[in-house]
């Protein structure tokens, strides 16, 4: 058995085990804080959620798109920047419930169209405004399409976890420890969409990085768009943000 097949097989077993445990009364899953697939929004119109929550949108468009989606149907969110418009960077996002939980799971699909050094994005979590923050950076100004975890509460410690394929849809699942987590380590899993078999395929191993201790539940989540003046198209779909328990994480991350 090759390492790639073995990795996918092991990850599939973990998912099955995870679903079994979460279904039991002891590990009843709490409702998701955020679940957006954009199906209730109108293609071709401005995106109604998430909304801009920092920076200047300027001439950038954030639309509902039904032309290039993960499974070939439905809708996704599209950030489109016209050629020649110079943006200083901005982002969309939402506030999160101020509840106690062990971990936060953030999952989102993305497709970045444009120069590798310009068509990038970032996922951001904050405890509260202008305080401790954590990032999952998608791409880099240097190109090569890395996915990098960043701990903004410990002097901007960084760790590259994987590299994504710009030609296909990708999905990241990011696990971030909160106040009552028993292990202060961020984890990130990358998958790519296999359009032939209509399934997500695991890419490599789960990447991890030690994180500084969270003092309060996370207050906000953002998708950050880069600055620049090149024409880019950034697509996002199936945004899911939900709490998880230490037991669930221990089962998943072994």
Secondary structure, 3 states (H helix, E strand, C coil): CCHHHHHHHHHHHHHHHHHHHHHCHHHCCCCCCEEECCCCCCCCCECCCCEEEEECCCCCEEEEECCCCCCCCCCEEEEEECCCCCECCEEEEEECCCCCCCEEEEEEEEEEECCCCCCCEEEEEECCCCCCEEEEEECCCCCCCEEEEEECCCCCEEEEEEECCCCCCEEEEEEEECCCCCCCEEEEEEEEEECCCCEEEEEEEEEEEECCCCCCCCCEEEEEECCECCCEEEEEEEEEEEEECHHHHHHHCC
